[in-house]
Amino acid sequence: MRRRPRGWTQMTGQLRLDDHLQRYSETASHALAVAAAVDAIAAAAIEIADLIATGDLADASGLTTGRNSDGDVQRDLDVQADAILRRYLGKLPVAALASEEMREPQIGDGEGSICVAIDPLDGSSNIDINMTVGTIFSILPAPDDLTLAFHQRGSAQLAAGFVTYGPQTSLVLTLGDGVDIFTLDGKAGCFRLARSAVQISEACEEFAINASNRRHWDSPVRAFIDECLAGVEGPANHDFNMRWIGSLVAEAYRILTRGGVFLYPSDARPGYGDGRLRLIYEAHPMAMIIEQAGGSATTGRERILDLSAQSLHQRVPLIMGSSNEVRRVEELHCDPLLVASVSAPLFARRGFFRL
C-alpha cells in the first residue's frame, strides 16, 4: 500500500476533494491523470445530484426508455447520467472509456494514460420510490493494446470509487492508499472530507441478501444464511440483523460505515448462473474499495480482484464485507461436508419457523 506523503492532513470537514487530489497528483507518474479523472467525475456527480434533487424529472426519471446494451431495463435518468459523465470525461485525454450503458468502449486517440469504466446510475430502479442511487467508477492503466483495456485483473486498478445520491451526496474514494469519504457541500459546490482512512470491522452483526430467492440459491449460500438466522444458537454465536436495500452503492456505504456482509450470489434462475452484477463496472471497483478498507470480496470461490473480464459486460457473483463473514462463505463453498453439518435450515423444524 502506498504511503501518504508527509504533511498529509486528515481534517474532516475542512479538506476539500480538490486539495486531496492535488496532493495525490504529486505522488506517482499516473497520479495526475487519475486525479483529473476523479475531479471530472466529482463535477459530473454534482450535476447529477442536482438533477435528481430538483425534482424536475419527477414524472420522467422512472420511465423506461428501452433496454441497454446488455438487456437490462434502461430508464430516462440512466441515459442522462451517462451523457453527463461522458461529457465531463470527454474533456480529458482518457485512453478508453467504458459505460454500462454503452455496447462497446469508446477508444481515444492514444494519448491518454488511463482507462475509465463507469456505472452511471446504479440502482436506478429505486428512483421512483425515492431510494438511494449512485455512480460507480473504476480507473485502470492504459495498456499498449487498448482492446485489452477492460480485460485487466481487478488488482490492476489505480483508483475506484462511488457516489451516493441520498440524504447526503457522498463520494467514497480509494486511490490505492485506504478509503476516504467526502460529502457534498451544496453551498460551496465542492466535496469535503467527512471520514478518513475508513476501516471495516472484521466481524459483523448485519447481512444483506434478497431472501426471497432462497429456493434458488446454491447450498453453501443457504448454509451461511441459515447460520446467520440461527444467531446465538448457531456456529456464529451471535445474533444478526438482515438488511436489503437493493442498491449496491447503498449496501456498500452501509458496510463501510458500520460493517456487515452483502451477498448477491449466483443462483438457479435463468440468467443468474453467473450472478447479475457486472465485473468491470460494479464488482471490481467495489472489491478494491472494500479491500482497501480492510474487508474482503469474493465470488464465493475466487477473490474478485484476481479476476479479469472475458467480455465487456461479464456478470459475476459478489460477496463482500467484513472479512470473517466473507471467509466463512468461502469455507462453505470449498467444503461440502461443512455445508452438510449446518443444521439450521430456514423452514425446517429446527429453523427459522420453529414448531
Steps between C-alpha positions, in 0.01 A plus 500: 500500500640839401577735792343840511759778473627687805283788602185322377221625722173328580292790627148381433253768402776732378714317246347542156508224242693715255772562763510127572540426129764770456715339768445156354591620150859553616550139620538291181538529123138405430359699792435822311279325244317305772442817704361679194260213430375488860454877497297476179283221644442706814391800291266278300362354824410847625300558182332160529418562867341831409303333221362243744439741788316773311212269417489620140496137393230392743273391218772368270789360704331170569381450142667231295654590167565142388789272589873564514766312306491209744123457510419677828213747522632848428342802663500860391735602779747221410540660159534853637753401767704317237499806274610730784792277602615449144487875441729573795738210434504587130697815583793287621755288314342171611638212294180295519159547661249224571150553633234255605271688262733454198527192283871549426774706668585841364866500394694828504779626279770306685633790705340414833671298773186376676175320421173562682199272552173643636161385618329838455196435720509189714164404651297714262195276551480661847458852364121494487480395868749767613771257612876551486667459160856567394787509253786245503837544329823311441829643370759275334838552334488514122665190346691516173213316332188699587274214392617337825430808713210345691630144509752570775483345845322701764828528688630721215261782594665830588194645671134425557203663661131562510259783565176464693208732428296479819430725800858611441703475181815313599805396299686190619853488358808283505818603324671178605584630848193439714145630467373851562144632491419851379163672538361763265488850642211628292554867584867495404448258211784270607564173680655514849666220693254340742680178600862405447673160489173307536536149642242219496471288813615138446180368661148619438142483621319578175458312174333613180346266245173469308354217707205453262738310271602244763352205314729579205827533696783250498536304824804694634308828487196342667727353767660836575167681529363219719797551731423871517135430578598252771662790685637426846388139466709445187870487410528880482401522866335840460182645355480674163268757347403469135507799265414522130482828308554368148741782412866395490635845590271522804593149614873577464468831682330328792779241521764774499328696774391221735623164371306205363497262208319528166417202279382503142575138408441302187188285512294253301272751326543543124757772438635494856749215469792744505338751732361831377748768601752606238865425565648811336249765607391373842692208651854615420469855639299387803752225576789748489318737735402225743849349510660841545275543804612169650214281375481219243321441170450166329279303264485237771786311341732767358626840609327760285819701440673192355243479221535648152196555282456288190228730365411864555175434685597174674297424811629350821381402850606748768538437873672783685543659838641405839784256445395237757159453340632501143759241603221283643309514170814388318550213745147379435553514124821299525385229744181302421529311830494830687183599317338170594578561866299821514174403668290816512303510172272796458169314481582167666397389846809643668507806278361847486132399529520258792221272608 
